[in-house]
Amino acid sequence: MYRYDEFDRDFVTGRVDQFRDQVARRLTGELAEDAFKPLRLMNGVYLQLHAYMLRVAIPYGTLSSRQMRRLAYIARVYDKGYGHFTTRQNIQFNWPALIDTPRILEELAQVEMHAIQTSGNCIRNVTADHFAGAAADEVADPRPYAEILRQWSSLHPEFSFLPRKFKIAVTGAERDRAAIQVHDIGLHLKRGQDGSLGFAVHVGGGQGRTPMVAKKIRDFLPEQHLLSYVTAIMRVYNLHGRRDNKYKARIKILVHETGADELARQVEAEWEALRDGELRLPASDIEAIRTYFAPPALPDRAEGWAVLAVQKRDDPAFAAWVNRNVTPHRHPDYACVTISLKPIGGIPGDATDDQMEAVADIAERLAFDEIRVTHEQNLVLPHVALADLKAVYDALVPHDLATANAGLVTDIIACPGLDYCALANARSIPVAQQLSQRFADAARQEEIGELKIKISGCINACGHHHVGHIGILGVEKKGEELYQITLGGSGDETTSIGEIIGPGFGPDTIVDAVETLVDAYLSLRLSRDETFLAAVRRLGLAPFRAALYESAKEAA
């Protein structure tokens, strides 16, 4: 993974010193909150319902054991003993004291981490496929390009005050695990006809108040033109993006109002003046960054296949975990392991300091010292020998980290909602917990199969409800919490925005409503091989709507 150079260290340390002075002036009253707000947001510090919140950047979701241990230490010393991993592959601490935030940033800087550009109208944390550099279906590792974009965008003077926040995602496989089509810019790394690397470029995706699927404006952009082309997009957006209405300020609105073809024409025209200038990436520079992401030396471990077969036969719980949470690796003797942060009845994405320490220990001992954060609020060990899977599993079990539910109905995404967030209209966490408990039976989960439930506590969609197979949006109506349901959303290579199925449900009936939809799917599917999403796309909303509201009428 990328390591700080001397410039990085000086830059981040200087920023911490600057913020320490700003906090001191706020605490003495020299700075009023209105003046302090933009300064704290530049350093990832938000003011939530009950306390300050610190959002820490984890570029492209990649962590070392040393960094994870530091996050555990911060949770234990400066927070309430846990952190919350987010849908942007970051981590949030929900209870730091303002006076402690400069010290926390100093602690982070010591392990090459920071909170810069985790807020504000700038280019946010660049995200990537959580199996990057390991997945069997990958064309190439997208993280070197994410790192190039990170370095280029950090405090970029031209793009630090955009019309609105800006999000970029990169994937290197045909199976999109980075949700690139619901980002402002989505980059699909692939090979051209001559074998060279480049990108399909998607622009104008996003969720929130006006969800949209990105439009592809270029089929193949050679890798050396990455920065010049992204700069061209940013310039067109910065010039024409609306600043009079924050609800219409994202680039998706510009794409919608301008038209994808016209926007592409403007981008190409802007790019012509940039393509062969200083932003053109030399092959040597790309290779230099790529060396930071060289995969670990993976010795052949062919014995793992026979060992694993015996272990699965002797331990059904372990076998279920392997079948659900283990993904093929490009090296046949290895696998990628998903560590579920969704125990039955737990809070999605939360990890205690002890759990973070345990993951760090396991990664250091059995997974080449590398950890990933997924946009689905889980963790990943990208390089684990098949022969070591049982040891990993056995080490996870005592820490409640071995739940075998990746991709199943209890692997729920949820934002913090009204329990923490000042923007929320309804609670997300209790709904996620109750759904998890309702579908707790492992055999029932497997019978249902792949089903992604995503919950947001407000229209800002931090829980990605628009692209949930079942999406749940918390709204407020006459002072009461209400939950709208959408069906048919997806954030993969077949991205779609879910459709609202009908009137909302109260906190006491939303879980029953979801169960009714699941039962309807089980009765309507053609076979066990037809997923919930496939069934909704085949049948439309009508049969699910009929089942849901007929059931609600009978209950009334």
Secondary structure as UniProt FT lines:
FT   HELIX           6..27
FT   TURN            28..29
FT   HELIX           33..41
FT   TURN            42..44
FT   STRAND          45..47
FT   STRAND          52..56
FT   HELIX           59..61
FT   STRAND          62..63
FT   HELIX           65..78
FT   STRAND          82..85
FT   TURN            87..88
FT   STRAND          91..93
FT   HELIX           98..100
FT   HELIX           101..109
FT   TURN            110..112
FT   TURN            116..117
FT   STRAND          127..128
FT   TURN            130..134
FT   TURN            136..137
FT   HELIX           143..153
FT   TURN            154..155
FT   TURN            157..158
FT   STRAND          168..171
FT   HELIX           180..182
FT   STRAND          185..191
FT   TURN            193..194
FT   STRAND          197..203
FT   TURN            208..209
FT   STRAND          215..222
FT   HELIX           223..225
FT   HELIX           226..240
FT   HELIX           246..248
FT   HELIX           251..258
FT   HELIX           260..272
FT   TURN            273..276
FT   TURN            278..279
FT   HELIX           283..291
FT   TURN            292..293
FT   HELIX           303..314
FT   HELIX           316..325
FT   STRAND          326..329
FT   TURN            332..333
FT   STRAND          334..339
FT   TURN            344..345
FT   TURN            348..349
FT   STRAND          350..352
FT   HELIX           353..366
FT   TURN            368..369
FT   STRAND          371..373
FT   TURN            375..376
FT   STRAND          379..385
FT   HELIX           386..388
FT   HELIX           389..396
FT   HELIX           397..399
FT   TURN            406..407
FT   TURN            409..410
FT   STRAND          413..414
FT   HELIX           417..419
FT   TURN            422..423
FT   HELIX           429..438
FT   HELIX           442..448
FT   STRAND          453..456
FT   TURN            459..460
FT   TURN            462..463
FT   HELIX           465..467
FT   STRAND          470..477
FT   TURN            478..479
FT   STRAND          480..487
FT   TURN            493..494
FT   STRAND          499..500
FT   TURN            507..509
FT   HELIX           510..524
FT   TURN            528..529
FT   HELIX           532..539
FT   HELIX           542..555
//
